Amino acid sequence: MDTVDLKIRDYKNAREAAFEKIKEAIIKGHFKPGEKLVEQTLAQEMGVSRTPVREAIRRLEAEGFVVSIPRKGVVVSRADKEEIVQLYSIRAELEGLAARWAIENADEDDIQKLDEAILRMEETAASGDLDGVVQSNALFHDAIAQASKSRILCTLLKTLQDNIQRFRFQSLHLPGRPKAALAEHKEIVAAIKEKKTEEADRLLKEHLQNACAATLAHMK
């Protein structure tokens, strides 16, 4: 189980901090699917009142991270194979669109952010820093979304990526997957730089199909 520090130190932003802390704990597997989340216990661990914890749980339920079950309380949501495939399929379509718009709208700063994400993934993969690999992977996909210059698309993709991230976090621990993902990222960036719209769209969709397969393989 990945260790997550739940203690909140910024009390001025306790509501946002509680939300981010609990979400991170779910993504990293600190809280497992089906595990019950108790407001009082979380509040004590975080060092805050129950109010910001309660609000955080409501937001997490709205985003699909937790569910409220009658007579049992709030538990971390489970995702079956069909739901995971659907999440990746929807994301692939939206990211394909983001790549198309990125080719039309990306500036030098956007391209630099893509290159920096790839460089960071190379460094973290080489050092065996799998947490860093996951973070740089998220940065890469966020950079493509930002390059599209579409606020709506960025918002939709952020929600999808957050939901997928808890499964993705584990799938990138599969032997060979970080190296394969890095190679796929490089191909995508090359297509964007060369303004090959159809190829960039195709490569991104293939990349996310491979990511989905790795996630399902890890679940087995």
N, C-alpha and C positions, 0 to 999 in steps of 0.2 A: 504494500500500500504506500502511495506517495504521501510524504509528510507535507501538510499545509499548515502554516501559521495563521490561526483564526483571530488572533488578538488584534483589536482595532486600536490604533494609536492616534488617528486623526478624528477626534470626537466632533469637530465642527461639520464633518461630512460623514457622520456615522451611518446615515441611510444608504448612501451610495457605497460606502466601504463594506457594509454588511452584505449588500447584494453581490458585489464583486468577490468577496471572500468566499461566500457560500457557493457561488457559481464555479469559482476556481477549484474548490474542494470537490465538487461533483465532476468537473471535467477531468481532474487528475486522479479520480478514483478513490479519493479519501472517503467520500460518501458513496456507497455502492447502490446500484439499482435495487429498489425494493426496501432500502434502509429508511427507517422512520427518522424524521427530523423534529426534534422537540424544541420549541421556542425558548423555554426557560434554560435548557442545557446550553443551547447555542449562545444565548445572551450572556451566560456566565463565562463561557469560553472566550467570548469576544470582549467582555468587560463593558457591556452596554446594557441599556434597558431592553425590554422585550419589544418596544415599539418599532425601532429600526429593523429588528429581525423579522417581525410580523410583516412589515411592508416589503422587505426583501423577498420573503417567501411568496407573497402575492405576485410580485413581478416575475419571479422564477416560475410560478405556476402558469402565468400568462404566456411565457416563452417556451413552455413545455418541459422544463427541467424537473419539475416536481408535480405530483398530483395529490389531490385531497380525496381520501377514501373514507366513507362513512364508518364510524365506530373504530377506525384505526388511526386516523390523523393524516398528516402530510408525509408522503414518502417520495424518495427519488424515483423518477419515472423510468420505466423499462422501455426498450425499443426492440421490436422483433425484426427479423430479416426483411420483411416487406417494407416496414417503415424506414429502415436504413437505406434500402434501395431507392425508395421514393425521395428521401432527403437528398441523396447524391444525384439523382436524375434531375430534380428541380434545380439544384445548384449548378449542374453541368450546363443546362440550358441558359441560365442567367449569366454564368461566367463566360460562356461562349459569346453572349451578347456584349458583355463587358469588354472582352478582347476586341470585338469588332469596333466598338466605340472608342476604345483606347487607341487603336490604330488611327482613327480620325482625329482624336483630340489630345493625345499625349504630348507633353512638352519635354524638354531636356531633363527637368527635375524628376518627372515621372519615370523616365527611362533609368535615371541614376538610382532611384529607389529600388527598381527591379534588380539592377545589377548588384546593389548593396545587399539585398535579401539573398541573392544567390551566393555571394561571397560569404555571407554569414553562415549559410547552410553548409557550404564547403568546409568552413573552419570548424563548425560544431560537429559535423559528421566525422571529420578526420580525428577530432579529439575524443569522440565517443560521448559527447554531451547530447544525449537524446532529448532532454528537455529543451535545449537550445535549438535542436533540429525542428522540433514542433513549433517553437516560437517563430523561427525564421520562415517556416512553411506558411504560417499564418500571415506574416508580414508580406510575403510574396503575393499571396492571393489578395490581400488588402490593397497592395500597390496597384494591381490590375484594376480592381474596382475603382479606386481613386482616380486612376488615369482615364476612366470612362467619362469623368466629369458629370456623372449623374448622381445627384443626392438620393433619389428614390432607389436606384439600383444598389447603391452602397448600403443603404439601410436594410434592404431585403437580404443582401448577401451577408451582412454582419449577423443577422438573426440566424440564418441558415448555418453559417460557419460556426457560431457559438454552439448550436445544437449538435453539429457533427463533431466538434472538437473533442468531446469526451470519448468518442469512439476512435477518432483519428489519433488522439494522444497515444492510445494503446497500439494501433496498427503500425505506427512508425517505429515501434520497437521490434517489429518482425525483422529477422536477419535479411539484409540486402535491400529492404524497402527504402531507407533513406538515400542510398546511392542511386537507386532507380528513379526515385522522385526528383532528385537533383538533376539527373540527365534529362528528364521530361521538362523540368522548369527551364533549362537552358534552351531546349528546342522551341519552347513557347516564346521566350524572349527574342530569340533569333527571328521568329516569324513576325513578331510585332515590330521589331526594328526594320525588317525588310518590307513591312506593310503588306504581308501576305494574309489577307483577311480570312479566306476560306481555310487556309492551313492553320492559322492561329486558333480559329474556332474548333477545328477538328482535333488539334493537339490537346487543347484544354479539356475537351470532352473525353478524350481517351485517357488523359491523366487522371481525371476524376473517376472514370470507370475502373482504372487500376487501383485507385485509392479505396474505392468501394469494395473491390475484391479482396484487398488486403485487410480491410476492416472485418469483413465476413469471415475470412480465414482465421483471424485472431479470435473471433467469437467462438469458433469451433474448438 
